[in-house]
Amino acid sequence: MFVTIAIPAAAKQVVARHRRAAAGFKRAAARGVLAAAATGAEKGAEDIMTGRWGVTAQHGLDGLAGSVQPWMIDADIPVAAFGVPANAPAARYARMLEHGGTITPRSARALSIPISEEAKRYESPRDMAGLFMLKRPGRPPLLVRSVGGGTRARLVVHWVLMRSVTIVGRHWLARSARAARSAMRWALGKEVNAWRRAWNTGGGA
């Protein structure tokens, strides 16, 4: 046999209101961290396109810059992220540019490094017509194209072929995050403050 003891009805309403407030705040915070991540992603892509950290924006928004995305990790905590997802084609390149390392060819005998502005618009020298290899003893071979004719003929270098390339880490993602920190805090605060105003006027969810 037992006797139950409960808080008064008014107190129950306070508890229920606090639960609704907590749930509403969590949803607002989740929207805020995702908005902050989106702001960071935009900043990261912009920094790549403008070459701010010395990262080459090959293929524009179809390459690394277009692979920078925001995503939600856990809306209950809430935690969001921005960067290059592991399943993106540019993920390996993004990681190498962030931390540095040595790149070796996977399916070819050499790495093709674009030299000219024209070459940088192509994904591979196979896509460019009129190239031929210029071998240089003791030095990496070049892929060149002959332009002009007669006495005005000259060779234009478009690609250099390397067995491997060592990249120094640019820390482009971390640096973009630091550069965007104020904007990300603003994006988070905007959502939370909007919820707070709505809650205080009785419309918070």
Buried (B, 14 or more C-beta within 10 A) or exposed (E): EEEEEEEEEEEEEEEEEEEEBEEBBBBBBBBBBBBBBBBBBBBBBBBBBEEBBEBEBBBEEEBBBBBBBBEBEEBEEBEBBBBBEEEBEBBBBBBBBBBEBEBEBEEEEBBBBBBBEEBEEBEEBEEBEEBEEEEEEEEBBBBBBEEEEEEEEEEBEBBBBBEEBEBEEBBBBBBBBEBBBEBBEBBBBBBBEBBBEBBEEEEBE
